[in-house]
Amino acid sequence: MNKSAQILVVDDDPLNRLVLENTLNDDYDIVVCGSCEEAQSVLSKKNVDLILLDILMGNGSGFELLEKCKTCIHSYNIPIIIVSQSHSFQDEAKALELGAVDYVTKPYSPAIIKARVKIHLTIKKKNDLLGRLANIDGLTEIPNRRALEENLSVLWQQAVQSQQALAFLLISIDYFKSYNDKHGYAQGDGCLVKVANQLEHTVNEFGGFVARFDGVRFAVVLTKQSEPQLMQCTSALHLAVEQLEIPHQASPISAFISLSIGGVLLKDHFGDKPSDVYELADSALLKAGQVQSKFELVVR
């Protein structure tokens, strides 16, 4: 049977864990943990759709786990249902204020647990869909600027912590205004869609992330790249778009649509914030338009 979601049960009582597992395992994949430390380890390795958490474990460590989940970018969207022995209004209010979506007291009816879990998984599914739609560019259907900023923020923080390289590329279609003037905006939109799809396919092969940066530019984020690897990626991007062979009669440099790419490779100096790379890449992109290779790289 194909289970519809993965649920993490966190409770220090073995009997409670067993009861919850037996109640839900017909419909869901269940992972059980007896401590908050074990739960954090699971969350760092697995994609979890919902958490059932006992808040009264080991000197209030359940509250600590709840708070950590709701302040971590990787877990704050996971719905957490508190299943607790405590009937205290103060505990219930605190749990809800910290971000729990529901509060169930023990002893409970298995039917109630099943119903609450189903409700919150349905809400999460709808919210995830809305989130994906909010992060997709309406024309090209690749990630948009909002998705880029979220992704870059996460990868930049990871790069700073691990001191591993992070690369950011800003890509522009050469003489695209002239293309629109010559061929019309409808054909210009079609060109953007074709280029976006080609960039996405190529960047995926390098394990990177691509987004539409603004009207006529695209952005790429790559991790753990050396300069030779980055050069290989940019060469592949140029080649991929050239192979589309989209005629560009108004271009003074090519018979077909071509690209200029400005890149930033952060190795030692990561800056104060992720968005610092935008200005560096923009300056590199301006220079790229003036060189034959159509690529300019800043290394920091």
N, C-alpha and C positions, 0 to 999 in steps of 0.2 A: 504493500500500500504506500502511495506517495503522500507523506505527511505534509500538511499545509504550512507549518511554521515551526520554528525552533524556540523552545521556552526554557529559560534558566530558572531553576528552583533553588533558593538560597535559604537554608534553615539548619540550625545546629541540632535539631531533634531528628534522629534517624526515622522514627515512626512517622512524623509529619512529612518528611521527604518522601517516604514510601507511599503514603496515602495520596499525596498530590501527584506523584508519578503514575500510580495506578488509575487515578481519576482522569488523567489527560492523555495517557500514552496511546490510546486508540486513534487519536486525531492529530497528535503533534509529536515532534521529536523532543524528548525531554533530557535536559542535562541537569544533574543535581550536584549541589555543593554544600558542604557542612560548615564552611567558614567564609567570611568576606574576603579573606586573602585568596582563597581558592577561586572565588567568584571573579575577582579582578583578573586573575590569570586566565580564566576562561574567556572573559570579555576582550582581552587583548589578542586572542587567537581566533575566536569564532564570531560569526554574525548571528546575533540573537535578536529575535523579534519581540519578545516580551519577557519580563522578569517578575517572578513571584518571590517576595522578600519578607522575611521575618525581621522586624526592626529591633526586637529585644534579644539580640545575640551578644554575648560577651561585652558587657559594659557599654551598651548602646552602639555597638559597631555597625548594626543594621542601618541606623541613621547616618553614620559616616559613609557607608557604601552608597546610600541613596544620594547624599549630597555630592559625592565624587562623580557618580554617574551623570548627574544633572549639570555638572560644571565641566565635563569632558566632551570635546567636540565629536568623539567617536561613539558616545553612548547617550547623549542628552535627548535624542529622539526616541529612545527605547521606552515604551510605556512600562511603568513599574506599579504592580498591584501589591499592596501590603497585606500579608496574611499573618495576623498577630493575635497573641493571647490577651493583649492589653485592650481593655474596654475604656480606657481613659480618653476623654474628649481632647485633652491636651496633646496626647500622643497622636491621635488622629489628625488634629489640626496641624501639628508640626510636620507630620509626614506629607500632608497635602500641600502645605506651604513650601516644602523642599522640592516638590515636583512629582509626587506620586499621583497616579491618575485615579486610584480607587483604594478603599480600605475595607478589608473583610476580617471579621473577628472569629476566633476559634471558640467553640466548635462551629463548623460551617457545614452547609449542605453541599455535597458534590455537584448537584445540579446548579447551585448558585455560582460556584467556582467556574464551571463550564460556561455558563451564560456570561459572566463578567469577562472571562478570557476571550470569548468569541466577539463580544462587543468591542473590546479595546483593540483586538487584532484587526477588526473591520475598519475602525477609525484610523488606525495606523496605516493600513493599506491605502485608504483614500488620501491621507495626508502625504504619504510617500509619492503617490501619483501626482498630486498638486505640486509637490516640491520639484519633481522631475520636469513637469511642464513649465514651471517658473524658471527653470535653469536651462531651457532649450531656446535657441534662436528661432524665431518664427519663420524666417526665410530658408535658411540653410539646414535647419534641424540638427545642428551640432550644438554643443554647449555655448552659452552666451557669456557676457561679461560678468554677470553675477556669479555664475558657476566657476568661472576662471578665478575670481577673487577668493572664493571659498577654497578652491583647490590649492591655489598658490599659497594661501595663508597656512594651510596644514603642512604642505611640503616644505615651505620655508622654515617653519618651526622645527620640523624633523631634521632638516639639513643643519640648522644652527646647533641643535642638541647633539647630533652625531658627527658634526664637522665633515660631512660628505657633500660633494659638489652638487650645485643646483644650477640648471641652465634655463634661461628664458629667451625665447625668440619672438620677434615682432616681424610679421610678414605683410608685405604690401604687393598688390598687383600693379605692375608698371603701367603708367599712363592710363589708369582706369577711367579717369574723367574723360579723356579723349575717346576711349572705347565707347562710353555711354553716349557721348555727343555724336559719334559716327554711326553706331549700331542701334541706339535707342535703349531706354531704360529697361524694357521688358527683356531684351536680349542680355543686358547687363546683369539683371537678376539671375537669369539662367546661367551666365558665366560664373557668378559668385557661388551658386549651388554646386556646379561641377568642380570648381576649384576646392571648395570646402570639403566635398566628399573625397577628393583625391588626397588632400592634406590629412584628413582624418585617417584614411586607410594607411597612409605611409607612416604617420606618427605612431599609430598603434603597433606597427612592426618594431618600433624602437622603444616601446613601453612607455610612451609619453602621453600627454594630455593636450588636446587642441581645442580652441574656442574662437568664436568670432569676437574680436576685440572692439571694433567699432564698425562704421559703415563699410569701409573698404579694406580693413586690415584684420589679420588673424594673429593669434598668439599661441605659442607652444611652450609647455613646461616639461622639462626632462630632469631626471635625477641620476646621480652617480655617473655623470658623463665626463670623460676625458676630452681634451681638445680634439684629438684625432677622431674620436667617436662622434663628437658634435659636428665636425666637418663632414663626416660620412652621412650624418642625418640631413644636414642642409643640402648636400649634393643630391641626395635621394629626393628631397622635396622639390628642388629645381627640376630634376629629371621627370618626376611624376607629373608636374603641371605641363612641362614641355610636351610630354607624350599625349596630352589631351588634344594638341594641335588645334586650339581654338583661334581662328584667324583674327588678327588685330591690325587692320589696315591703317590705323592712325598712329601706330607705334613707330618711333624713329629708330628703334634698336632691334626689333624682331618682327618677323612675319606673323608670329603667334603670341598668345598671352604668355608673359614671363613674370618672374618674381624678383623682388629685392628683399633681403633678410638682414635684420639687425639683431645681434645676439649678445647676451650677457652670461658669462660663466662665473658663478660665485664659488670660490675655492677657499679663500682665507678671510675675506671681508664681506660679510653678509648684509651690512647696512643696519639701519635702525628698525625698518619695517619692510614687509614684503613688497609694497608698492614702489619702493625705491628703484626697483628694476625697470619700471616703466620709462622713466626719463632717460636712463642709460641706454635702454634698447631703442628708444625713439631717436636719440642722437646717432647711434650706430646705424640705424635704418637710413637716416639722411645721408650718411657717408656711403652706405652700400649702393645707393643710387648713382654714385659718382665713380664707382670702380667697376672694372670689367667683370670681376668674379661675382658681383651682385650680392656679396656677403661681407659684413663687417662684424668683428667680434671684440667685445670688451671683456677682459679677464681681470677679476679682482680677488 
